[in-house]
């Protein structure tokens, strides 16, 4: 998705390339969203209450949540996303802002979602602390990432014909090394990514008062495989990681004291 600290230069690509995102990944165009990401989120949303969509892009998650009866607030740092979201979405409330300085009151939301957002945030600790601040105790946080282990920079399918017999395997890049990379995702479209090991996220989440309730590593959906036949041999490698977390600060404090 599209969330960065608005004071960082890494936010600029989202202003410049919002149209690329909107054309390639929204309005039913992308099978990973339509067949996998949106259904996974829908199955885990609360049935009532206030939801914060962090790095909402142009609002496809927010529109779905609004249709399900939730009161949705959307936040994105890029005006090029917010303005289109306001045009497309009939129910959510929209704000331009940063995940590291959420413009909402403490204990305000029943749930929050960040869909493919934190890999674009330079300061994940501040963003996680802010999510904890604005959630009510007991509130849930849906946290979706490009899989930090299996989608590490320089990971990919290797068809090694130099060996006898030939070997085919999924190569994992420098997983333990935190890194900032700028990737050309399409001709003339450059996006900043921050790679971090999964432990970096889980420890920050636990330290902020979150308890892991569910972890999902889905196989790539069929629609994606149909469009990316080169991925067929690696169809058992997940591209997505989903964490369903609950904000329970009292439980965390009690367990530490005990």
ChimeraX attribute file (.defattr): number of C-alpha atoms within 10 A of each C-alpha:
attribute: neighborCount
match mode: 1-to-1
recipient: residues
	/A:1	22
	/A:2	28
	/A:3	29
	/A:4	30
	/A:5	21
	/A:6	19
	/A:7	10
	/A:8	10
	/A:9	10
	/A:10	18
	/A:11	22
	/A:12	17
	/A:13	15
	/A:14	26
	/A:15	14
	/A:16	14
	/A:17	17
	/A:18	22
	/A:19	15
	/A:20	14
	/A:21	16
	/A:22	18
	/A:23	12
	/A:24	12
	/A:25	17
	/A:26	18
	/A:27	14
	/A:28	13
	/A:29	12
	/A:30	16
	/A:31	20
	/A:32	20
	/A:33	20
	/A:34	17
	/A:35	16
	/A:36	19
	/A:37	19
	/A:38	17
	/A:39	14
	/A:40	17
	/A:41	19
	/A:42	14
	/A:43	9
	/A:44	12
	/A:45	20
	/A:46	17
	/A:47	12
	/A:48	13
	/A:49	13
	/A:50	20
	/A:51	27
	/A:52	27
	/A:53	24
	/A:54	28
	/A:55	30
	/A:56	30
	/A:57	31
	/A:58	32
	/A:59	28
	/A:60	20
	/A:61	23
	/A:62	28
	/A:63	19
	/A:64	17
	/A:65	25
	/A:66	19
	/A:67	12
	/A:68	14
	/A:69	14
	/A:70	23
	/A:71	19
	/A:72	24
	/A:73	22
	/A:74	26
	/A:75	27
	/A:76	30
	/A:77	26
	/A:78	28
	/A:79	17
	/A:80	18
	/A:81	25
	/A:82	24
	/A:83	15
	/A:84	16
	/A:85	24
	/A:86	17
	/A:87	10
	/A:88	15
	/A:89	17
	/A:90	12
	/A:91	17
	/A:92	23
	/A:93	15
	/A:94	20
	/A:95	19
	/A:96	19
	/A:97	22
	/A:98	22
	/A:99	27
	/A:100	21
	/A:101	14
	/A:102	19
	/A:103	14
	/A:104	15
	/A:105	10
	/A:106	14
	/A:107	14
	/A:108	16
	/A:109	24
	/A:110	22
	/A:111	28
	/A:112	24
	/A:113	24
	/A:114	22
	/A:115	25
	/A:116	22
	/A:117	23
	/A:118	28
	/A:119	24
	/A:120	23
	/A:121	25
	/A:122	21
	/A:123	15
	/A:124	22
	/A:125	18
	/A:126	16
	/A:127	22
	/A:128	21
	/A:129	19
	/A:130	19
	/A:131	29
	/A:132	26
	/A:133	20
	/A:134	21
	/A:135	26
	/A:136	19
	/A:137	20
	/A:138	16
	/A:139	21
	/A:140	27
	/A:141	27
	/A:142	20
	/A:143	19
	/A:144	24
	/A:145	19
	/A:146	19
	/A:147	20
	/A:148	22
	/A:149	20
	/A:150	20
	/A:151	21
	/A:152	23
	/A:153	19
	/A:154	12
	/A:155	15
	/A:156	17
	/A:157	17
	/A:158	12
	/A:159	13
	/A:160	12
	/A:161	10
	/A:162	8
	/A:163	9
	/A:164	7
	/A:165	8
	/A:166	9
	/A:167	11
	/A:168	14
	/A:169	12
	/A:170	15
	/A:171	14
	/A:172	15
	/A:173	15
	/A:174	16
	/A:175	19
	/A:176	15
	/A:177	11
	/A:178	13
	/A:179	14
	/A:180	15
	/A:181	14
	/A:182	12
	/A:183	12
	/A:184	11
	/A:185	11
	/A:186	9
	/A:187	6
	/A:188	8
	/A:189	15
	/A:190	16
	/A:191	20
	/A:192	22
	/A:193	19
	/A:194	19
	/A:195	25
	/A:196	21
	/A:197	17
	/A:198	15
	/A:199	11
	/A:200	14
	/A:201	16
	/A:202	15
	/A:203	12
	/A:204	17
	/A:205	22
	/A:206	17
	/A:207	16
	/A:208	21
	/A:209	21
	/A:210	26
	/A:211	22
	/A:212	15
	/A:213	11
	/A:214	11
	/A:215	13
	/A:216	13
	/A:217	13
	/A:218	16
	/A:219	14
	/A:220	21
	/A:221	18
	/A:222	15
	/A:223	15
	/A:224	18
	/A:225	17
	/A:226	12
	/A:227	12
	/A:228	10
	/A:229	11
	/A:230	11
	/A:231	16
	/A:232	16
	/A:233	14
	/A:234	18
	/A:235	16
	/A:236	12
	/A:237	19
	/A:238	18
	/A:239	19
	/A:240	21
	/A:241	20
	/A:242	21
	/A:243	18
	/A:244	20
	/A:245	23
	/A:246	23
	/A:247	26
	/A:248	20
	/A:249	19
	/A:250	12
	/A:251	13
	/A:252	17
	/A:253	12
	/A:254	9
	/A:255	9
	/A:256	8
	/A:257	7
	/A:258	6
